[in-house]
Amino acid sequence: MSNKRKKIPKFANETEEREFWMTHDSTDYVDWSKAERVTFPNLKLTTQSISLRLPLWMLDSIKTTANKQDVPYQSLIKVWLNEKLEEALHHAK
């Protein structure tokens, strides 16, 4: 590949940028051989607490599964939700 890189477009919002990078190869835009590792010690994750009512049997099953995998049950729920979301996004294309 030549050293000429494409210019990264301006995005109106995070969603627009996320959709762009899901369909474009970053190596066309960034020379990763010149990348440097950085840390963001004061970065705050953008999360929000929600209430979710689940049948007790379902919550017990989730907790049992999480315990078998040695992970917190809320983390397991987030992993499962993310997997389903990515699956839905890929089928929507």
N, C-alpha and C positions, 0 to 999 in steps of 0.2 A: 504494500500500500504506500502511496506517496505521503510525504510529510504534510501535504495540504489537508487541513481539517475543515469540516463543515462548521458553520457558525451556529451556536446553540440559539434557538429562537427565544424571544421573550414570551413569558407565559402570563396569562391573566390571573391564574390562581393555581393552587397546589394540585387540584384535580386535573386541570388541563396538562400540567407538567407530568403528572403520574401517567396519564393516558399516552402522552408522547413517548415517554421512556419505555412503556410496555410494548411499543411497536417499532422502536428504533434501537440500533446498536450503538452504544456509547463510544465504541472505538472509532466510529466515523467522526466523532466530535472532540474526543479527549485523547491525548497521548499519555496513556497510563504508565509508560516507562519513566515518565518524569514526575509521577505522583509522589507525594510525601505523606506519611502517616501523621494525622493530627488527632488531638483529643478535645473534647468539649466538656470540661469538668462541671460547668454550671448549667448544662442543658437540662431543661425540664421537659419530661415527656408530656405529650398532649393526650391525656386520658381523662375520662369522665366516669364517675360512678353512676350506675343505674340500678334500679330494682327490677328483678326478674322473678316472677312467681313460677315455680316448678312443682310438679307433683313430688311428694316425698320419695316415692319409689325411684323416680328419675334422679333426684339429687343424691340419694344413697348409692345408686349405681355409678354415678359419675365419681363420687368420692371413693368408692371401692376401686374403680378403674385407675383413678389418679394415684391412690395409695400403692397399687401394684406397680405402677410406673415410677413411683417415688418422686412425684411432682405435686405441687399444690393444685387442688381441684379447680380453683379459679383460673390458673394458668392453662390447665388442660382444656377448659371451656374456651378460652381465647384461641388456643391453637386450633381446636376443632372449628370454631367459627371462621377463623382466617382461611382454613383449608376449603371450607364450603364457599366462602366468598370468592376466593381465587378460582375455584371450579366454575362458579356461576359467571364470573367475568370472562373466563376463557370461552365458555359456551355462548356468550352474548356476541362474540365477534362474528 
